[in-house]
Amino acid sequence: MKSEELYREERLIRRARAIVDRTLSEISHKGLYGREAWSLYRDAREKVLAMFPDKKDAFKLIYWPRFSRVIWENMLRELDLASVEDISF
C-alpha cells in the first residue's frame, strides 16, 4: 500500500510531465523559436518549480535538453539553414 505522501508526489510528477509535454508540443507544432518559445519555456519551468521548489537542477538536467532541441530544430527549419536530419546534437 502506497503512503499518501508517495501518492501525492507521483501525482505531482505526472502533472509536471504533462505541463512540459504540452509546452513542448505547442512550441513544436507552432514552430516557435524566439522570445515566444523561451517565454513558454520559462512559464513551464516556473509551474513545475512551484510544485518542486528544490528541484531546479533536476529540471535543468531532465528537461532543458528537450526544450533546447525542439527550439533549435524550429529555428533551423524557419531560417532554412540546414536540414534538421543533417545536424547531430
C-alpha positions as CSV (number, residue, x, y, z in Angstrom):
1,M,0.0,0.0,0.0
2,K,1.4,3.4,-1.0
3,S,1.6,6.1,1.5
4,E,-0.4,9.3,1.0
5,E,2.9,11.2,0.6
6,L,4.2,8.9,-2.2
7,Y,0.8,9.1,-4.0
8,R,0.9,12.9,-3.8
9,E,4.4,13.1,-5.2
10,E,3.6,10.7,-8.1
11,R,0.6,12.8,-8.9
12,L,2.8,16.0,-8.9
13,I,5.3,14.2,-11.2
14,R,2.6,13.3,-13.7
15,R,1.3,16.9,-13.6
16,A,4.8,18.2,-14.2
17,R,5.3,15.9,-17.2
18,A,2.0,17.0,-18.6
19,I,3.0,20.6,-18.3
20,V,6.3,20.0,-20.0
21,D,4.8,17.8,-22.7
22,R,2.0,20.3,-23.6
23,T,4.5,23.1,-23.7
24,L,6.9,21.2,-26.0
25,S,4.0,20.2,-28.2
26,E,2.9,23.8,-28.5
27,I,6.4,25.0,-29.3
28,S,6.9,22.3,-31.8
29,H,3.6,22.5,-33.6
30,K,3.7,26.3,-33.9
31,G,7.3,26.3,-35.0
32,L,8.3,28.7,-32.2
33,Y,12.0,29.5,-31.6
34,G,12.3,33.1,-30.4
35,R,11.1,35.0,-27.5
36,E,7.7,33.3,-27.6
37,A,9.3,29.9,-27.3
38,W,11.5,31.0,-24.4
39,S,8.6,32.6,-22.7
40,L,6.7,29.3,-22.8
41,Y,9.7,27.5,-21.5
42,R,10.0,29.9,-18.6
43,D,6.3,29.6,-17.8
44,A,6.5,25.8,-17.8
45,R,9.7,25.9,-15.6
46,E,8.0,28.2,-13.1
47,K,4.9,26.0,-12.9
48,V,7.0,22.9,-12.3
49,L,9.3,24.5,-9.8
50,A,6.3,25.8,-7.9
51,M,5.5,22.1,-7.3
52,F,9.1,21.1,-6.7
53,P,10.9,24.2,-5.5
54,D,14.1,22.3,-4.6
55,K,14.5,20.6,-7.9
56,K,15.8,23.4,-10.1
57,D,18.9,21.5,-11.1
58,A,16.9,18.3,-11.8
59,F,14.6,20.3,-14.0
60,K,17.5,21.7,-16.0
61,L,19.1,18.2,-16.3
62,I,15.9,16.4,-17.3
63,Y,14.0,19.0,-19.4
64,W,16.5,21.5,-20.7
65,P,17.9,19.2,-23.4
66,R,14.3,18.5,-24.7
67,F,13.4,22.2,-24.9
68,S,16.6,23.3,-26.5
69,R,16.4,20.6,-29.1
70,V,12.9,21.5,-30.1
71,I,13.6,25.2,-30.2
72,W,16.8,24.7,-32.1
73,E,15.1,22.5,-34.7
74,N,12.4,25.0,-35.2
75,M,14.9,27.8,-35.7
76,L,16.8,25.8,-38.3
77,R,13.6,25.0,-40.1
78,E,12.4,28.6,-40.1
79,L,15.7,30.0,-41.2
80,D,16.2,27.2,-43.7
81,L,19.9,27.0,-42.6
82,A,20.2,23.2,-42.7
83,S,18.2,20.1,-42.8
84,V,17.5,19.0,-39.2
85,E,18.4,15.5,-40.1
86,D,21.9,16.7,-41.0
87,I,22.5,18.2,-37.6
88,S,23.7,16.0,-34.7
89,F,23.2,17.1,-31.1
